[in-house]
Amino acid sequence: MAKDPVCGMEAKEGKITSKYKCKTYSFCSSTCKWAFDSNPKQFVK
Ligand SMILES: [Zn+2]
């Protein structure tokens, strides 16, 4: 399981993903992916 960087919940790997700076992030829902995609800097440190 991967950690959803937006809400901190466990996210199923490979289901809903987004790439940022050569890393792949997994999300619990498309809502979290949308939030990440619109401002990835807010969630990646
Ligand atoms: Zn989430």
mmCIF file of the protein (N, C-alpha, C, O) and its ligand, coordinates in Angstrom:
data_MODEL
# 
_entry.id   MODEL 
# 
loop_
_entity.id 
_entity.type 
_entity.pdbx_number_of_molecules 
1 polymer     1 
2 non-polymer 1 
# 
_entity_poly.entity_id                      1 
_entity_poly.type                           'polypeptide(L)' 
_entity_poly.nstd_linkage                   no 
_entity_poly.nstd_monomer                   no 
_entity_poly.pdbx_seq_one_letter_code       MAKDPVCGMEAKEGKITSKYKCKTYSFCSSTCKWAFDSNPKQFVK 
_entity_poly.pdbx_seq_one_letter_code_can   MAKDPVCGMEAKEGKITSKYKCKTYSFCSSTCKWAFDSNPKQFVK 
_entity_poly.pdbx_strand_id                 A 
# 
loop_
_entity_poly_seq.entity_id 
_entity_poly_seq.num 
_entity_poly_seq.mon_id 
_entity_poly_seq.hetero 
1 1  MET n 
1 2  ALA n 
1 3  LYS n 
1 4  ASP n 
1 5  PRO n 
1 6  VAL n 
1 7  CYS n 
1 8  GLY n 
1 9  MET n 
1 10 GLU n 
1 11 ALA n 
1 12 LYS n 
1 13 GLU n 
1 14 GLY n 
1 15 LYS n 
1 16 ILE n 
1 17 THR n 
1 18 SER n 
1 19 LYS n 
1 20 TYR n 
1 21 LYS n 
1 22 CYS n 
1 23 LYS n 
1 24 THR n 
1 25 TYR n 
1 26 SER n 
1 27 PHE n 
1 28 CYS n 
1 29 SER n 
1 30 SER n 
1 31 THR n 
1 32 CYS n 
1 33 LYS n 
1 34 TRP n 
1 35 ALA n 
1 36 PHE n 
1 37 ASP n 
1 38 SER n 
1 39 ASN n 
1 40 PRO n 
1 41 LYS n 
1 42 GLN n 
1 43 PHE n 
1 44 VAL n 
1 45 LYS n 
# 
loop_
_struct_asym.id 
_struct_asym.entity_id 
A 1 
B 2 
# 
loop_
_chem_comp.id 
_chem_comp.type 
_chem_comp.mon_nstd_flag 
ALA 'L-peptide linking' y 
ASN 'L-peptide linking' y 
ASP 'L-peptide linking' y 
CYS 'L-peptide linking' y 
GLN 'L-peptide linking' y 
GLU 'L-peptide linking' y 
GLY 'peptide linking'   y 
ILE 'L-peptide linking' y 
LYS 'L-peptide linking' y 
MET 'L-peptide linking' y 
PHE 'L-peptide linking' y 
PRO 'L-peptide linking' y 
SER 'L-peptide linking' y 
THR 'L-peptide linking' y 
TRP 'L-peptide linking' y 
TYR 'L-peptide linking' y 
VAL 'L-peptide linking' y 
ZN  non-polymer         . 
# 
_pdbx_entity_nonpoly.entity_id   2 
_pdbx_entity_nonpoly.name        ? 
_pdbx_entity_nonpoly.comp_id     ZN 
# 
_pdbx_nonpoly_scheme.asym_id         B 
_pdbx_nonpoly_scheme.entity_id       2 
_pdbx_nonpoly_scheme.mon_id          ZN 
_pdbx_nonpoly_scheme.ndb_seq_num     1 
_pdbx_nonpoly_scheme.pdb_seq_num     101 
_pdbx_nonpoly_scheme.auth_seq_num    101 
_pdbx_nonpoly_scheme.pdb_mon_id      ZN 
_pdbx_nonpoly_scheme.auth_mon_id     ZN 
_pdbx_nonpoly_scheme.pdb_strand_id   A 
_pdbx_nonpoly_scheme.pdb_ins_code    . 
# 
loop_
_atom_site.group_PDB 
_atom_site.id 
_atom_site.type_symbol 
_atom_site.label_atom_id 
_atom_site.label_alt_id 
_atom_site.label_comp_id 
_atom_site.label_asym_id 
_atom_site.label_entity_id 
_atom_site.label_seq_id 
_atom_site.pdbx_PDB_ins_code 
_atom_site.Cartn_x 
_atom_site.Cartn_y 
_atom_site.Cartn_z 
_atom_site.occupancy 
_atom_site.B_iso_or_equiv 
_atom_site.pdbx_formal_charge 
_atom_site.auth_seq_id 
_atom_site.auth_comp_id 
_atom_site.auth_asym_id 
_atom_site.auth_atom_id 
_atom_site.pdbx_PDB_model_num 
ATOM   1   N  N  . MET A 1 1  ? 0.840   -1.202 0.000   1.00 0.00 ? 1   MET A N  1 
ATOM   2   C  CA . MET A 1 1  ? 0.000   0.000  0.000   1.00 0.00 ? 1   MET A CA 1 
ATOM   3   C  C  . MET A 1 1  ? 0.872   1.248  0.000   1.00 0.00 ? 1   MET A C  1 
ATOM   4   O  O  . MET A 1 1  ? 1.938   1.278  0.616   1.00 0.00 ? 1   MET A O  1 
ATOM   5   N  N  . ALA A 1 2  ? 0.419   2.242  -0.677  1.00 0.00 ? 2   ALA A N  1 
ATOM   6   C  CA . ALA A 1 2  ? 1.120   3.519  -0.707  1.00 0.00 ? 2   ALA A CA 1 
ATOM   7   C  C  . ALA A 1 2  ? 0.328   4.528  0.116   1.00 0.00 ? 2   ALA A C  1 
ATOM   8   O  O  . ALA A 1 2  ? -0.859  4.349  0.390   1.00 0.00 ? 2   ALA A O  1 
ATOM   9   N  N  . LYS A 1 3  ? 1.020   5.585  0.497   1.00 0.00 ? 3   LYS A N  1 
ATOM   10  C  CA . LYS A 1 3  ? 0.337   6.600  1.285   1.00 0.00 ? 3   LYS A CA 1 
ATOM   11  C  C  . LYS A 1 3  ? -0.115  7.744  0.394   1.00 0.00 ? 3   LYS A C  1 
ATOM   12  O  O  . LYS A 1 3  ? 0.667   8.298  -0.379  1.00 0.00 ? 3   LYS A O  1 
ATOM   13  N  N  . ASP A 1 4  ? -1.365  8.079  0.512   1.00 0.00 ? 4   ASP A N  1 
ATOM   14  C  CA . ASP A 1 4  ? -1.924  9.214  -0.213  1.00 0.00 ? 4   ASP A CA 1 
ATOM   15  C  C  . ASP A 1 4  ? -1.336  10.500 0.378   1.00 0.00 ? 4   ASP A C  1 
ATOM   16  O  O  . ASP A 1 4  ? -1.571  10.800 1.549   1.00 0.00 ? 4   ASP A O  1 
ATOM   17  N  N  . PRO A 1 5  ? -0.570  11.265 -0.419  1.00 0.00 ? 5   PRO A N  1 
ATOM   18  C  CA . PRO A 1 5  ? 0.072   12.460 0.136   1.00 0.00 ? 5   PRO A CA 1 
ATOM   19  C  C  . PRO A 1 5  ? -0.911  13.587 0.455   1.00 0.00 ? 5   PRO A C  1 
ATOM   20  O  O  . PRO A 1 5  ? -0.559  14.529 1.165   1.00 0.00 ? 5   PRO A O  1 
ATOM   21  N  N  . VAL A 1 6  ? -2.115  13.502 -0.051  1.00 0.00 ? 6   VAL A N  1 
ATOM   22  C  CA . VAL A 1 6  ? -3.091  14.569 0.167   1.00 0.00 ? 6   VAL A CA 1 
ATOM   23  C  C  . VAL A 1 6  ? -3.810  14.398 1.504   1.00 0.00 ? 6   VAL A C  1 
ATOM   24  O  O  . VAL A 1 6  ? -3.808  15.307 2.334   1.00 0.00 ? 6   VAL A O  1 
ATOM   25  N  N  . CYS A 1 7  ? -4.414  13.247 1.708   1.00 0.00 ? 7   CYS A N  1 
ATOM   26  C  CA . CYS A 1 7  ? -5.204  13.054 2.930   1.00 0.00 ? 7   CYS A CA 1 
ATOM   27  C  C  . CYS A 1 7  ? -4.501  12.167 3.948   1.00 0.00 ? 7   CYS A C  1 
ATOM   28  O  O  . CYS A 1 7  ? -4.963  12.054 5.083   1.00 0.00 ? 7   CYS A O  1 
ATOM   29  N  N  . GLY A 1 8  ? -3.386  11.533 3.563   1.00 0.00 ? 8   GLY A N  1 
ATOM   30  C  CA . GLY A 1 8  ? -2.644  10.704 4.503   1.00 0.00 ? 8   GLY A CA 1 
ATOM   31  C  C  . GLY A 1 8  ? -3.171  9.300  4.666   1.00 0.00 ? 8   GLY A C  1 
ATOM   32  O  O  . GLY A 1 8  ? -2.638  8.526  5.461   1.00 0.00 ? 8   GLY A O  1 
ATOM   33  N  N  . MET A 1 9  ? -4.215  8.955  3.924   1.00 0.00 ? 9   MET A N  1 
ATOM   34  C  CA . MET A 1 9  ? -4.786  7.617  4.022   1.00 0.00 ? 9   MET A CA 1 
ATOM   35  C  C  . MET A 1 9  ? -4.006  6.630  3.161   1.00 0.00 ? 9   MET A C  1 
ATOM   36  O  O  . MET A 1 9  ? -3.229  7.024  2.292   1.00 0.00 ? 9   MET A O  1 
ATOM   37  N  N  . GLU A 1 10 ? -4.223  5.355  3.414   1.00 0.00 ? 10  GLU A N  1 
ATOM   38  C  CA . GLU A 1 10 ? -3.618  4.326  2.585   1.00 0.00 ? 10  GLU A CA 1 
ATOM   39  C  C  . GLU A 1 10 ? -4.295  4.351  1.214   1.00 0.00 ? 10  GLU A C  1 
ATOM   40  O  O  . GLU A 1 10 ? -5.520  4.418  1.113   1.00 0.00 ? 10  GLU A O  1 
ATOM   41  N  N  . ALA A 1 11 ? -3.483  4.298  0.173   1.00 0.00 ? 11  ALA A N  1 
ATOM   42  C  CA . ALA A 1 11 ? -4.027  4.320  -1.177  1.00 0.00 ? 11  ALA A CA 1 
ATOM   43  C  C  . ALA A 1 11 ? -3.588  3.069  -1.912  1.00 0.00 ? 11  ALA A C  1 
ATOM   44  O  O  . ALA A 1 11 ? -2.459  2.609  -1.744  1.00 0.00 ? 11  ALA A O  1 
ATOM   45  N  N  . LYS A 1 12 ? -4.463  2.526  -2.713  1.00 0.00 ? 12  LYS A N  1 
ATOM   46  C  CA . LYS A 1 12 ? -4.130  1.328  -3.461  1.00 0.00 ? 12  LYS A CA 1 
ATOM   47  C  C  . LYS A 1 12 ? -3.147  1.704  -4.569  1.00 0.00 ? 12  LYS A C  1 
ATOM   48  O  O  . LYS A 1 12 ? -3.429  2.556  -5.412  1.00 0.00 ? 12  LYS A O  1 
ATOM   49  N  N  . GLU A 1 13 ? -1.990  1.048  -4.543  1.00 0.00 ? 13  GLU A N  1 
ATOM   50  C  CA . GLU A 1 13 ? -0.939  1.388  -5.496  1.00 0.00 ? 13  GLU A CA 1 
ATOM   51  C  C  . GLU A 1 13 ? -1.348  1.054  -6.925  1.00 0.00 ? 13  GLU A C  1 
ATOM   52  O  O  . GLU A 1 13 ? -1.925  -0.002 -7.184  1.00 0.00 ? 13  GLU A O  1 
ATOM   53  N  N  . GLY A 1 14 ? -1.048  1.955  -7.840  1.00 0.00 ? 14  GLY A N  1 
ATOM   54  C  CA . GLY A 1 14 ? -1.300  1.696  -9.239  1.00 0.00 ? 14  GLY A CA 1 
ATOM   55  C  C  . GLY A 1 14 ? -2.706  1.954  -9.712  1.00 0.00 ? 14  GLY A C  1 
ATOM   56  O  O  . GLY A 1 14 ? -2.996  1.797  -10.898 1.00 0.00 ? 14  GLY A O  1 
ATOM   57  N  N  . LYS A 1 15 ? -3.594  2.348  -8.806  1.00 0.00 ? 15  LYS A N  1 
ATOM   58  C  CA . LYS A 1 15 ? -4.979  2.564  -9.208  1.00 0.00 ? 15  LYS A CA 1 
ATOM   59  C  C  . LYS A 1 15 ? -5.174  3.999  -9.698  1.00 0.00 ? 15  LYS A C  1 
ATOM   60  O  O  . LYS A 1 15 ? -5.422  4.228  -10.882 1.00 0.00 ? 15  LYS A O  1 
ATOM   61  N  N  . ILE A 1 16 ? -5.062  4.949  -8.796  1.00 0.00 ? 16  ILE A N  1 
ATOM   62  C  CA . ILE A 1 16 ? -5.137  6.363  -9.189  1.00 0.00 ? 16  ILE A CA 1 
ATOM   63  C  C  . ILE A 1 16 ? -3.780  6.967  -8.863  1.00 0.00 ? 16  ILE A C  1 
ATOM   64  O  O  . ILE A 1 16 ? -3.422  7.118  -7.694  1.00 0.00 ? 16  ILE A O  1 
ATOM   65  N  N  . THR A 1 17 ? -3.032  7.311  -9.896  1.00 0.00 ? 17  THR A N  1 
ATOM   66  C  CA . THR A 1 17 ? -1.675  7.787  -9.675  1.00 0.00 ? 17  THR A CA 1 
ATOM   67  C  C  . THR A 1 17 ? -1.403  9.087  -10.414 1.00 0.00 ? 17  THR A C  1 
ATOM   68  O  O  . THR A 1 17 ? -2.104  9.456  -11.356 1.00 0.00 ? 17  THR A O  1 
ATOM   69  N  N  . SER A 1 18 ? -0.368  9.762  -9.959  1.00 0.00 ? 18  SER A N  1 
ATOM   70  C  CA . SER A 1 18 ? 0.088   10.980 -10.610 1.00 0.00 ? 18  SER A CA 1 
ATOM   71  C  C  . SER A 1 18 ? 1.596   11.031 -10.505 1.00 0.00 ? 18  SER A C  1 
ATOM   72  O  O  . SER A 1 18 ? 2.172   10.619 -9.498  1.00 0.00 ? 18  SER A O  1 
ATOM   73  N  N  . LYS A 1 19 ? 2.232   11.534 -11.542 1.00 0.00 ? 19  LYS A N  1 
ATOM   74  C  CA . LYS A 1 19 ? 3.691   11.636 -11.522 1.00 0.00 ? 19  LYS A CA 1 
ATOM   75  C  C  . LYS A 1 19 ? 4.102   13.072 -11.252 1.00 0.00 ? 19  LYS A C  1 
ATOM   76  O  O  . LYS A 1 19 ? 3.553   14.019 -11.815 1.00 0.00 ? 19  LYS A O  1 
ATOM   77  N  N  . TYR A 1 20 ? 5.080   13.200 -10.377 1.00 0.00 ? 20  TYR A N  1 
ATOM   78  C  CA . TYR A 1 20 ? 5.608   14.523 -10.067 1.00 0.00 ? 20  TYR A CA 1 
ATOM   79  C  C  . TYR A 1 20 ? 7.084   14.379 -9.749  1.00 0.00 ? 20  TYR A C  1 
ATOM   80  O  O  . TYR A 1 20 ? 7.466   13.590 -8.884  1.00 0.00 ? 20  TYR A O  1 
ATOM   81  N  N  . LYS A 1 21 ? 7.915   15.143 -10.448 1.00 0.00 ? 21  LYS A N  1 
ATOM   82  C  CA . LYS A 1 21 ? 9.358   15.086 -10.271 1.00 0.00 ? 21  LYS A CA 1 
ATOM   83  C  C  . LYS A 1 21 ? 9.887   13.646 -10.265 1.00 0.00 ? 21  LYS A C  1 
ATOM   84  O  O  . LYS A 1 21 ? 10.623  13.246 -9.363  1.00 0.00 ? 21  LYS A O  1 
ATOM   85  N  N  . CYS A 1 22 ? 9.500   12.885 -11.280 1.00 0.00 ? 22  CYS A N  1 
ATOM   86  C  CA . CYS A 1 22 ? 9.975   11.515 -11.498 1.00 0.00 ? 22  CYS A CA 1 
ATOM   87  C  C  . CYS A 1 22 ? 9.500   10.526 -10.438 1.00 0.00 ? 22  CYS A C  1 
ATOM   88  O  O  . CYS A 1 22 ? 9.945   9.378  -10.442 1.00 0.00 ? 22  CYS A O  1 
ATOM   89  N  N  . LYS A 1 23 ? 8.622   10.926 -9.544  1.00 0.00 ? 23  LYS A N  1 
ATOM   90  C  CA . LYS A 1 23 ? 8.087   10.001 -8.553  1.00 0.00 ? 23  LYS A CA 1 
ATOM   91  C  C  . LYS A 1 23 ? 6.612   9.795  -8.828  1.00 0.00 ? 23  LYS A C  1 
ATOM   92  O  O  . LYS A 1 23 ? 5.912   10.711 -9.260  1.00 0.00 ? 23  LYS A O  1 
ATOM   93  N  N  . THR A 1 24 ? 6.144   8.572  -8.569  1.00 0.00 ? 24  THR A N  1 
ATOM   94  C  CA . THR A 1 24 ? 4.733   8.285  -8.756  1.00 0.00 ? 24  THR A CA 1 
ATOM   95  C  C  . THR A 1 24 ? 4.035   8.271  -7.402  1.00 0.00 ? 24  THR A C  1 
ATOM   96  O  O  . THR A 1 24 ? 4.484   7.619  -6.460  1.00 0.00 ? 24  THR A O  1 
ATOM   97  N  N  . TYR A 1 25 ? 2.957   8.986  -7.326  1.00 0.00 ? 25  TYR A N  1 
ATOM   98  C  CA . TYR A 1 25 ? 2.175   9.052  -6.095  1.00 0.00 ? 25  TYR A CA 1 
ATOM   99  C  C  . TYR A 1 25 ? 0.827   8.392  -6.321  1.00 0.00 ? 25  TYR A C  1 
ATOM   100 O  O  . TYR A 1 25 ? 0.240   8.494  -7.398  1.00 0.00 ? 25  TYR A O  1 
ATOM   101 N  N  . SER A 1 26 ? 0.348   7.711  -5.286  1.00 0.00 ? 26  SER A N  1 
ATOM   102 C  CA . SER A 1 26 ? -0.944  7.038  -5.373  1.00 0.00 ? 26  SER A CA 1 
ATOM   103 C  C  . SER A 1 26 ? -1.968  7.764  -4.509  1.00 0.00 ? 26  SER A C  1 
ATOM   104 O  O  . SER A 1 26 ? -1.635  8.354  -3.481  1.00 0.00 ? 26  SER A O  1 
ATOM   105 N  N  . PHE A 1 27 ? -3.214  7.705  -4.951  1.00 0.00 ? 27  PHE A N  1 
ATOM   106 C  CA . PHE A 1 27 ? -4.275  8.426  -4.248  1.00 0.00 ? 27  PHE A CA 1 
ATOM   107 C  C  . PHE A 1 27 ? -5.462  7.526  -3.970  1.00 0.00 ? 27  PHE A C  1 
ATOM   108 O  O  . PHE A 1 27 ? -5.706  6.551  -4.681  1.00 0.00 ? 27  PHE A O  1 
ATOM   109 N  N  . CYS A 1 28 ? -6.204  7.875  -2.907  1.00 0.00 ? 28  CYS A N  1 
ATOM   110 C  CA . CYS A 1 28 ? -7.363  7.072  -2.525  1.00 0.00 ? 28  CYS A CA 1 
ATOM   111 C  C  . CYS A 1 28 ? -8.548  7.365  -3.432  1.00 0.00 ? 28  CYS A C  1 
ATOM   112 O  O  . CYS A 1 28 ? -9.427  6.522  -3.604  1.00 0.00 ? 28  CYS A O  1 
ATOM   113 N  N  . SER A 1 29 ? -8.571  8.565  -4.013  1.00 0.00 ? 29  SER A N  1 
ATOM   114 C  CA . SER A 1 29 ? -9.706  8.931  -4.858  1.00 0.00 ? 29  SER A CA 1 
ATOM   115 C  C  . SER A 1 29 ? -9.269  9.949  -5.899  1.00 0.00 ? 29  SER A C  1 
ATOM   116 O  O  . SER A 1 29 ? -8.198  10.547 -5.790  1.00 0.00 ? 29  SER A O  1 
ATOM   117 N  N  . SER A 1 30 ? -10.104 10.136 -6.903  1.00 0.00 ? 30  SER A N  1 
ATOM   118 C  CA . SER A 1 30 ? -9.783  11.107 -7.944  1.00 0.00 ? 30  SER A CA 1 
ATOM   119 C  C  . SER A 1 30 ? -9.815  12.519 -7.383  1.00 0.00 ? 30  SER A C  1 
ATOM   120 O  O  . SER A 1 30 ? -9.178  13.417 -7.934  1.00 0.00 ? 30  SER A O  1 
ATOM   121 N  N  . THR A 1 31 ? -10.542 12.726 -6.305  1.00 0.00 ? 31  THR A N  1 
ATOM   122 C  CA . THR A 1 31 ? -10.585 14.051 -5.670  1.00 0.00 ? 31  THR A CA 1 
ATOM   123 C  C  . THR A 1 31 ? -9.209  14.415 -5.131  1.00 0.00 ? 31  THR A C  1 
ATOM   124 O  O  . THR A 1 31 ? -8.748  15.545 -5.295  1.00 0.00 ? 31  THR A O  1 
ATOM   125 N  N  . CYS A 1 32 ? -8.552  13.444 -4.483  1.00 0.00 ? 32  CYS A N  1 
ATOM   126 C  CA . CYS A 1 32 ? -7.214  13.682 -3.948  1.00 0.00 ? 32  CYS A CA 1 
ATOM   127 C  C  . CYS A 1 32 ? -6.209  13.876 -5.085  1.00 0.00 ? 32  CYS A C  1 
ATOM   128 O  O  . CYS A 1 32 ? -5.318  14.721 -4.992  1.00 0.00 ? 32  CYS A O  1 
ATOM   129 N  N  . LYS A 1 33 ? -6.351  13.107 -6.137  1.00 0.00 ? 33  LYS A N  1 
ATOM   130 C  CA . LYS A 1 33 ? -5.457  13.266 -7.281  1.00 0.00 ? 33  LYS A CA 1 
ATOM   131 C  C  . LYS A 1 33 ? -5.620  14.660 -7.877  1.00 0.00 ? 33  LYS A C  1 
ATOM   132 O  O  . LYS A 1 33 ? -4.634  15.306 -8.230  1.00 0.00 ? 33  LYS A O  1 
ATOM   133 N  N  . TRP A 1 34 ? -6.839  15.114 -7.987  1.00 0.00 ? 34  TRP A N  1 
ATOM   134 C  CA . TRP A 1 34 ? -7.112  16.437 -8.537  1.00 0.00 ? 34  TRP A CA 1 
ATOM   135 C  C  . TRP A 1 34 ? -6.470  17.518 -7.654  1.00 0.00 ? 34  TRP A C  1 
ATOM   136 O  O  . TRP A 1 34 ? -5.870  18.463 -8.166  1.00 0.00 ? 34  TRP A O  1 
ATOM   137 N  N  . ALA A 1 35 ? -6.598  17.378 -6.347  1.00 0.00 ? 35  ALA A N  1 
ATOM   138 C  CA . ALA A 1 35 ? -6.011  18.349 -5.419  1.00 0.00 ? 35  ALA A CA 1 
ATOM   139 C  C  . ALA A 1 35 ? -4.492  18.372 -5.562  1.00 0.00 ? 35  ALA A C  1 
ATOM   140 O  O  . ALA A 1 35 ? -3.871  19.435 -5.542  1.00 0.00 ? 35  ALA A O  1 
ATOM   141 N  N  . PHE A 1 36 ? -3.900  17.178 -5.709  1.00 0.00 ? 36  PHE A N  1 
ATOM   142 C  CA . PHE A 1 36 ? -2.447  17.082 -5.867  1.00 0.00 ? 36  PHE A CA 1 
ATOM   143 C  C  . PHE A 1 36 ? -2.001  17.699 -7.182  1.00 0.00 ? 36  PHE A C  1 
ATOM   144 O  O  . PHE A 1 36 ? -1.042  18.471 -7.221  1.00 0.00 ? 36  PHE A O  1 
ATOM   145 N  N  . ASP A 1 37 ? -2.696  17.360 -8.251  1.00 0.00 ? 37  ASP A N  1 
ATOM   146 C  CA . ASP A 1 37 ? -2.318  17.851 -9.577  1.00 0.00 ? 37  ASP A CA 1 
ATOM   147 C  C  . ASP A 1 37 ? -2.413  19.374 -9.668  1.00 0.00 ? 37  ASP A C  1 
ATOM   148 O  O  . ASP A 1 37 ? -1.631  20.001 -10.383 1.00 0.00 ? 37  ASP A O  1 
ATOM   149 N  N  . SER A 1 38 ? -3.356  19.966 -8.956  1.00 0.00 ? 38  SER A N  1 
ATOM   150 C  CA . SER A 1 38 ? -3.517  21.411 -9.062  1.00 0.00 ? 38  SER A CA 1 
ATOM   151 C  C  . SER A 1 38 ? -2.469  22.165 -8.258  1.00 0.00 ? 38  SER A C  1 
ATOM   152 O  O  . SER A 1 38 ? -2.193  23.330 -8.545  1.00 0.00 ? 38  SER A O  1 
ATOM   153 N  N  . ASN A 1 39 ? -1.879  21.514 -7.247  1.00 0.00 ? 39  ASN A N  1 
ATOM   154 C  CA . ASN A 1 39 ? -0.824  22.175 -6.480  1.00 0.00 ? 39  ASN A CA 1 
ATOM   155 C  C  . ASN A 1 39 ? 0.082   21.155 -5.787  1.00 0.00 ? 39  ASN A C  1 
ATOM   156 O  O  . ASN A 1 39 ? 0.041   21.017 -4.565  1.00 0.00 ? 39  ASN A O  1 
ATOM   157 N  N  . PRO A 1 40 ? 0.906   20.435 -6.571  1.00 0.00 ? 40  PRO A N  1 
ATOM   158 C  CA . PRO A 1 40 ? 1.725   19.362 -5.982  1.00 0.00 ? 40  PRO A CA 1 
ATOM   159 C  C  . PRO A 1 40 ? 2.710   19.854 -4.921  1.00 0.00 ? 40  PRO A C  1 
ATOM   160 O  O  . PRO A 1 40 ? 3.044   19.115 -3.995  1.00 0.00 ? 40  PRO A O  1 
ATOM   161 N  N  . LYS A 1 41 ? 3.168   21.084 -5.052  1.00 0.00 ? 41  LYS A N  1 
ATOM   162 C  CA . LYS A 1 41 ? 4.159   21.607 -4.097  1.00 0.00 ? 41  LYS A CA 1 
ATOM   163 C  C  . LYS A 1 41 ? 3.620   21.657 -2.679  1.00 0.00 ? 41  LYS A C  1 
ATOM   164 O  O  . LYS A 1 41 ? 4.379   21.604 -1.711  1.00 0.00 ? 41  LYS A O  1 
ATOM   165 N  N  . GLN A 1 42 ? 2.315   21.760 -2.568  1.00 0.00 ? 42  GLN A N  1 
ATOM   166 C  CA . GLN A 1 42 ? 1.686   21.833 -1.250  1.00 0.00 ? 42  GLN A CA 1 
ATOM   167 C  C  . GLN A 1 42 ? 1.797   20.504 -0.506  1.00 0.00 ? 42  GLN A C  1 
ATOM   168 O  O  . GLN A 1 42 ? 1.783   20.477 0.725   1.00 0.00 ? 42  GLN A O  1 
ATOM   169 N  N  . PHE A 1 43 ? 1.906   19.402 -1.251  1.00 0.00 ? 43  PHE A N  1 
ATOM   170 C  CA . PHE A 1 43 ? 1.874   18.084 -0.627  1.00 0.00 ? 43  PHE A CA 1 
ATOM   171 C  C  . PHE A 1 43 ? 3.207   17.368 -0.617  1.00 0.00 ? 43  PHE A C  1 
ATOM   172 O  O  . PHE A 1 43 ? 3.399   16.424 0.150   1.00 0.00 ? 43  PHE A O  1 
ATOM   173 N  N  . VAL A 1 44 ? 4.143   17.808 -1.470  1.00 0.00 ? 44  VAL A N  1 
ATOM   174 C  CA . VAL A 1 44 ? 5.457   17.168 -1.535  1.00 0.00 ? 44  VAL A CA 1 
ATOM   175 C  C  . VAL A 1 44 ? 6.485   18.108 -0.954  1.00 0.00 ? 44  VAL A C  1 
ATOM   176 O  O  . VAL A 1 44 ? 6.577   19.275 -1.334  1.00 0.00 ? 44  VAL A O  1 
ATOM   177 N  N  . LYS A 1 45 ? 7.256   17.576 -0.023  1.00 0.00 ? 45  LYS A N  1 
ATOM   178 C  CA . LYS A 1 45 ? 8.274   18.430 0.603   1.00 0.00 ? 45  LYS A CA 1 
ATOM   179 C  C  . LYS A 1 45 ? 9.667   17.914 0.294   1.00 0.00 ? 45  LYS A C  1 
ATOM   180 O  O  . LYS A 1 45 ? 10.655  18.502 0.735   1.00 0.00 ? 45  LYS A O  1 
HETATM 181 ZN ZN . ZN  B 2 .  ? -6.910  10.673 -0.315  1.00 0.00 2 101 ZN  A ZN 1 
# 
